[in-house]
Amino acid sequence: MSDLSSPPPGDDALDAVGVLVDPVRRALYRHVVAAEGPVGRAAAADAVGIQRTLAAFHLDKLVEANLLTAEYARPAGKGGPGAGRPAKLYRRNPVETSVTLPPRAYDTAGQILADAIERAGADRAVHAAAYDAGRVAGRALGGGVPATEEADEPARVLAALTARGYEPVPEGSRILLRNCPFHQLAEDFPPLVCGMNLALLEGLLDGVDAPGHRARLDSVPGRCCVVVERAP
């Protein structure tokens, strides 16, 4: 007989995803993760059109589900006596949550394969083969992104990056990628995975027919190691 007091592996992830079934909670989560910095309760409430107390309730539920983290800080420029209590601010939890039914271990397979390639890293041909495979995969992914005839090149690029989970943010002539879909692997095997990611995005740009854009490495903490910019 199974022990009902010990939930099966993966139940925490299911619970976290279940929290997002509520449309208000889902809207709050999307607003927080899209923000450049931590978000306060009042700003979140205004963004989705609900009362502050209701926003606080749902935001704290998202924290309980480990989808958001909470911190306390005073608004910029306010401090010392009379500044009031610090505000509760929310940001996305960097911990990854994924659900597969039935349970799968693709992340473990990725770790093992990356480790095997790194162990054979003395042979540059091994890394080159991984980059070539990434480029080919990127072209196929780019070619599969739905596009309308009237979509211009920048719109096609943003649509392709969004579809692959990079969370693109235009900034001048560059497009910053707020999310790395390969975050944990990139942390453990940066030369291999960042190089493969660059190759994949080069292929993606080819696949969406974007000769006016190029991908290049630009490793900055807190975002993807690749940026996309307009080609000179």
Phi, psi and chi 1 to 4 in degrees:
 res  aa     phi    psi   chi1   chi2   chi3   chi4
   1 MET       -  135.3 -178.4  179.9  -63.4      -
   2 SER   -72.5  152.2   61.9      -      -      -
   3 ASP   -89.1  104.2 -178.1    5.3      -      -
   4 LEU   -70.7  -14.2  -63.3 -179.1      -      -
   5 SER   -77.9  -15.1   65.1      -      -      -
   6 SER  -114.8  101.9  -59.4      -      -      -
   7 PRO   -63.3  145.5   21.0  -31.0      -      -
   8 PRO   -62.3  156.7  -17.1   29.2      -      -
   9 PRO   -56.8  137.8  -22.9   31.9      -      -
  10 GLY    97.3  -12.9      -      -      -      -
  11 ASP   -65.4  -33.8  -90.9   20.7      -      -
  12 ASP   -61.3  -40.5  -72.7  -14.5      -      -
  13 ALA   -66.5  -39.9      -      -      -      -
  14 LEU   -61.9  -42.1  -77.7  171.2      -      -
  15 ASP   -62.0  -41.4  -69.8  -17.5      -      -
  16 ALA   -63.2  -44.4      -      -      -      -
  17 VAL   -66.0  -37.1  172.9      -      -      -
  18 GLY   -61.4  -31.7      -      -      -      -
  19 VAL   -60.1  -30.6  167.4      -      -      -
  20 LEU   -83.6    0.4  -65.7  172.9      -      -
  21 VAL   -63.5  -36.4  170.1      -      -      -
  22 ASP   -64.5  124.7 -175.3  -74.8      -      -
  23 PRO   -64.0  -34.8   19.7  -30.9      -      -
  24 VAL   -67.0  -43.8  173.2      -      -      -
  25 ARG   -63.4  -39.9 -146.6  167.3  -79.4  168.7
  26 ARG   -65.1  -40.3 -168.8  161.7   59.7 -113.1
  27 ALA   -65.4  -40.6      -      -      -      -
  28 LEU   -63.4  -43.3  -74.7  166.7      -      -
  29 TYR   -60.7  -46.3  176.9   76.4      -      -
  30 ARG   -61.6  -39.2  -73.9  174.2  172.1  165.9
  31 HIS   -64.8  -44.4  174.0   70.5      -      -
  32 VAL   -65.3  -45.3  172.5      -      -      -
  33 VAL   -70.4  -22.9  -60.0      -      -      -
  34 ALA   -83.2  -13.8      -      -      -      -
  35 ALA   -75.4  150.5      -      -      -      -
  36 GLU   -71.8  -29.5  -72.0  -64.6  -40.8      -
  37 GLY  -138.5 -172.4      -      -      -      -
  38 PRO   -62.7  149.6   21.6  -31.7      -      -
  39 VAL  -117.4  134.1  176.7      -      -      -
  40 GLY   -86.0  166.8      -      -      -      -
  41 ARG   -63.7  -42.1  -69.8  170.1  167.4  176.5
  42 ALA   -64.1  -44.0      -      -      -      -
  43 ALA   -64.6  -40.5      -      -      -      -
  44 ALA   -64.9  -41.4      -      -      -      -
  45 ALA   -62.1  -44.5      -      -      -      -
  46 ASP   -63.0  -37.2  -69.7  -17.0      -      -
  47 ALA   -65.6  -33.7      -      -      -      -
  48 VAL  -108.0    0.2  -59.0      -      -      -
  49 GLY    75.0   41.7      -      -      -      -
  50 ILE  -129.9  172.3   59.9  175.1      -      -
  51 GLN   -74.3  153.9  -67.0 -178.0  -19.0      -
  52 ARG   -61.0  -40.8 -177.2 -180.0  179.8  -82.7
  53 THR   -65.3  -37.4   52.3      -      -      -
  54 LEU   -69.0  -39.1 -178.0   58.5      -      -
  55 ALA   -62.4  -41.8      -      -      -      -
  56 ALA   -61.2  -41.8      -      -      -      -
  57 PHE   -59.9  -49.9  169.9   79.0      -      -
  58 HIS   -69.0  -38.3  -74.6  -56.5      -      -
  59 LEU   -62.5  -41.0  -71.4  166.7      -      -
  60 ASP   -68.0  -31.7  -73.2  -21.9      -      -
  61 LYS   -64.3  -37.1  -73.5  -65.9 -177.4 -177.0
  62 LEU   -68.1  -33.9  -69.0  167.8      -      -
  63 VAL   -66.9  -43.9  172.5      -      -      -
  64 GLU   -59.3  -32.5  -69.3  176.1   12.1      -
  65 ALA   -85.7    4.6      -      -      -      -
  66 ASN    64.7   21.9  -71.7  -37.3      -      -
  67 LEU   -88.4  -28.0  -66.8  169.5      -      -
  68 LEU  -127.0  161.3  -60.8  179.2      -      -
  69 THR  -118.4  155.5   61.6      -      -      -
  70 ALA  -120.6  146.9      -      -      -      -
  71 GLU  -146.0  164.6   60.3 -166.9   57.5      -
  72 TYR  -118.6  134.5  -69.5   87.5      -      -
  73 ALA  -160.1  151.3      -      -      -      -
  74 ARG   -85.2  149.7  -73.4 -168.1  172.7   90.4
  75 PRO   -56.2  150.4  -22.2   32.1      -      -
  76 ALA   -57.1  133.8      -      -      -      -
  77 GLY    88.9   -2.0      -      -      -      -
  78 LYS  -116.1  128.7  -67.6 -173.6  178.1 -179.2
  79 GLY  -168.2  173.0      -      -      -      -
  80 GLY    77.4 -174.5      -      -      -      -
  81 PRO   -58.4  138.5  -22.0   33.4      -      -
  82 GLY    84.8   -0.7      -      -      -      -
  83 ALA   -77.3  -13.7      -      -      -      -
  84 GLY    86.4  176.7      -      -      -      -
  85 ARG   -72.6  148.3  -63.6  169.9   57.9 -171.9
  86 PRO   -61.6  146.2  -21.6   32.9      -      -
  87 ALA   -84.8  149.5      -      -      -      -
  88 LYS   -86.5  123.7 -166.3  170.4 -173.7  178.4
  89 LEU  -118.8  152.0  -54.2  175.2      -      -
  90 TYR  -126.1  145.3  -59.6   83.2      -      -
  91 ARG  -146.8  166.6   66.1  170.2   75.4 -121.6
  92 ARG   -66.4  140.4  172.6  166.2   49.1 -171.0
  93 ASN   -76.5  125.6 -167.4  -26.8      -      -
  94 PRO   -68.7  -12.7   24.2  -33.5      -      -
  95 VAL   -66.4  132.2  174.2      -      -      -
  96 GLU   -80.0  142.8  -62.9  176.2    5.5      -
  97 THR  -128.6  124.6  -60.4      -      -      -
  98 SER  -142.0  150.9   62.5      -      -      -
  99 VAL  -130.7  130.2  176.0      -      -      -
 100 THR  -131.8  136.2   55.1      -      -      -
 101 LEU  -126.0  118.8  -64.3  173.4      -      -
 102 PRO   -67.7  168.8   28.2  -35.4      -      -
 103 PRO   -56.0  135.4  -25.4   35.3      -      -
 104 ARG  -126.9  163.6  -58.3  -64.6 -170.5 -144.0
 105 ALA  -128.7   53.2      -      -      -      -
 106 TYR   -63.5  -32.9  -57.9  117.2      -      -
 107 ASP   -64.8  -38.3   53.6  -17.0      -      -
 108 THR   -65.1  -42.6  -58.7      -      -      -
 109 ALA   -61.4  -40.8      -      -      -      -
 110 GLY   -62.8  -42.1      -      -      -      -
 111 GLN   -61.1  -45.1  -71.5  -83.4  -15.2      -
 112 ILE   -64.5  -45.4  -66.3  170.6      -      -
 113 LEU   -65.0  -41.9  -70.1  170.8      -      -
 114 ALA   -63.6  -41.0      -      -      -      -
 115 ASP   -63.1  -40.9 -174.6   50.7      -      -
 116 ALA   -63.4  -41.0      -      -      -      -
 117 ILE   -67.0  -40.4  -66.5  174.1      -      -
 118 GLU   -63.7  -37.1  -74.7  -70.3  -86.3      -
 119 ARG   -65.6  -28.3  -70.5  172.1 -175.6  -91.9
 120 ALA   -97.9   16.6      -      -      -      -
 121 GLY   -65.1  -16.4      -      -      -      -
 122 ALA   -62.3  -24.5      -      -      -      -
 123 ASP   -91.0  107.4 -176.1   -3.4      -      -
 124 ARG   -62.0  -24.6  -68.0 -173.0  178.1 -178.2
 125 ALA   -63.9  -28.3      -      -      -      -
 126 VAL   -66.5  -47.8  176.0      -      -      -
 127 HIS   -65.4  -40.3  -83.5 -143.0      -      -
 128 ALA   -61.1  -38.0      -      -      -      -
 129 ALA   -65.0  -39.1      -      -      -      -
 130 ALA   -64.6  -41.2      -      -      -      -
 131 TYR   -66.3  -40.7  -58.4  157.3      -      -
 132 ASP   -62.3  -41.5  -72.7  -16.7      -      -
 133 ALA   -63.8  -39.2      -      -      -      -
 134 GLY   -63.0  -40.4      -      -      -      -
 135 ARG   -66.2  -42.5 -161.0  168.4  -75.2  108.8
 136 VAL   -63.7  -43.9  170.2      -      -      -
 137 ALA   -62.3  -40.0      -      -      -      -
 138 GLY   -61.7  -42.4      -      -      -      -
 139 ARG   -61.2  -41.8  -68.7 -167.1 -170.5  100.3
 140 ALA   -65.4  -41.5      -      -      -      -
 141 LEU   -65.7  -41.9  -67.6  170.9      -      -
 142 GLY   -64.3  -38.4      -      -      -      -
 143 GLY   -69.0  -18.9      -      -      -      -
 144 GLY   -93.1   -1.0      -      -      -      -
 145 VAL   -79.3  122.8  173.6      -      -      -
 146 PRO   -58.9  137.2  -20.9   32.6      -      -
 147 ALA  -144.7  145.9      -      -      -      -
 148 THR   -97.8  156.9   58.2      -      -      -
 149 GLU   -61.8  -31.9  -68.0 -176.8    0.7      -
 150 GLU   -83.2   -6.0   62.9  -89.5   15.9      -
 151 ALA   -69.6  125.4      -      -      -      -
 152 ASP   -80.3  176.3   58.0   12.8      -      -
 153 GLU   -60.8  -48.5 -178.4  175.3  -41.8      -
 154 PRO   -56.8  -39.3  -25.7   36.1      -      -
 155 ALA   -65.7  -38.9      -      -      -      -
 156 ARG   -64.1  -41.9  -66.6 -161.8  -55.7  -87.4
 157 VAL   -63.7  -47.3  171.3      -      -      -
 158 LEU   -61.7  -40.6  -73.0  173.5      -      -
 159 ALA   -63.6  -41.3      -      -      -      -
 160 ALA   -67.6  -42.3      -      -      -      -
 161 LEU   -66.7  -39.4  -66.5  170.5      -      -
 162 THR   -65.1  -42.1  -60.3      -      -      -
 163 ALA   -61.9  -27.8      -      -      -      -
 164 ARG   -94.9    5.9  -60.1  -46.1  -52.9  168.2
 165 GLY    83.5   18.5      -      -      -      -
 166 TYR   -81.6  -14.2  -76.3   96.7      -      -
 167 GLU    53.5   64.9  -62.9 -177.4    4.5      -
 168 PRO   -70.6  141.9   27.1  -35.3      -      -
 169 VAL  -131.6  109.2  177.7      -      -      -
 170 PRO   -62.8  136.1  -21.2   33.1      -      -
 171 GLU  -144.1   95.9 -176.1 -175.8   83.6      -
 172 GLY    64.4 -126.0      -      -      -      -
 173 SER   -87.6    2.0   62.5      -      -      -
 174 ARG  -113.7  161.4  -55.7 -172.8  -55.3  166.8
 175 ILE  -121.9  111.8  -58.6  174.7      -      -
 176 LEU   -83.3  146.1  -54.5 -178.0      -      -
 177 LEU  -111.2  106.6  -51.6  177.6      -      -
 178 ARG   -74.6  -18.8  -63.5 -176.6   62.8 -117.7
 179 ASN  -126.4  138.8 -179.2   54.0      -      -
 180 CYS  -104.6  114.0  173.2      -      -      -
 181 PRO   -63.2  -15.4  -22.1   34.3      -      -
 182 PHE  -115.1   33.1  -42.4  107.7      -      -
 183 HIS   -51.6  -53.4  172.8   71.2      -      -
 184 GLN   -66.0  -41.6 -169.1   56.1   59.0      -
 185 LEU   -64.7  -38.2  -76.3  174.9      -      -
 186 ALA   -65.8  -33.1      -      -      -      -
 187 GLU   -66.8  -38.8  -70.7  -80.7  -51.9      -
 188 ASP   -85.4  -32.5  -64.8  -21.9      -      -
 189 PHE  -134.7   65.1  -51.1   97.4      -      -
 190 PRO   -59.8  -47.3   14.7  -26.2      -      -
 191 PRO   -60.5  -44.8  -21.5   33.9      -      -
 192 LEU   -67.1  -53.1  170.4   66.3      -      -
 193 VAL   -74.3  -38.7  177.1      -      -      -
 194 CYS   -66.4  -38.5  -70.7      -      -      -
 195 GLY   -65.4  -40.8      -      -      -      -
 196 MET   -66.1  -39.2 -177.6 -165.2   68.3      -
 197 ASN   -63.5  -42.4 -171.8   26.5      -      -
 198 LEU   -60.4  -45.5  172.6   62.5      -      -
 199 ALA   -63.2  -40.3      -      -      -      -
 200 LEU   -62.4  -41.7 -177.8  133.4      -      -
 201 LEU   -71.6  -32.9  -74.7  171.0      -      -
 202 GLU   -60.9  -43.6  -70.2  172.5  -18.2      -
 203 GLY   -66.1  -37.8      -      -      -      -
 204 LEU   -60.7  -42.8 -169.7   74.8      -      -
 205 LEU   -64.4  -37.5  -66.2  175.1      -      -
 206 ASP   -63.6  -42.1  -73.8  -16.4      -      -
 207 GLY   -64.5  -30.7      -      -      -      -
 208 VAL   -97.3   10.1  -62.7      -      -      -
 209 ASP    56.2   65.7 -172.7   23.6      -      -
 210 ALA  -124.8   69.4      -      -      -      -
 211 PRO   -67.5  -15.6   26.6  -35.2      -      -
 212 GLY   -85.8    5.1      -      -      -      -
 213 HIS  -128.8  152.9  -70.2   74.9      -      -
 214 ARG  -142.1  154.0   68.5  176.5 -176.3 -177.9
 215 ALA  -105.7  143.0      -      -      -      -
 216 ARG  -148.9  156.4   67.2  174.4  179.2   84.8
 217 LEU   -73.2  136.5  -71.5  174.0      -      -
 218 ASP  -157.8   78.3 -177.2   23.7      -      -
 219 SER   -74.8  116.3 -175.2      -      -      -
 220 VAL  -133.5  131.3  173.8      -      -      -
 221 PRO   -55.6  139.0  -24.8   34.3      -      -
 222 GLY    94.8   -3.5      -      -      -      -
 223 ARG  -149.7  176.8   60.5  174.5  169.8   82.6
 224 CYS   -61.5  149.5 -178.9      -      -      -
 225 CYS   -76.4   -2.4   61.4      -      -      -
 226 VAL  -117.4  141.6  178.8      -      -      -
 227 VAL  -120.3  154.3  -63.6      -      -      -
 228 VAL  -111.9  132.3  175.4      -      -      -
 229 GLU  -137.4  162.5   58.2 -171.4   11.8      -
 230 ARG   -68.8  133.2  -67.2 -179.1 -168.2  144.1
 231 ALA   -69.9  140.4      -      -      -      -
 232 PRO   -67.6      -   24.4  -33.1      -      -
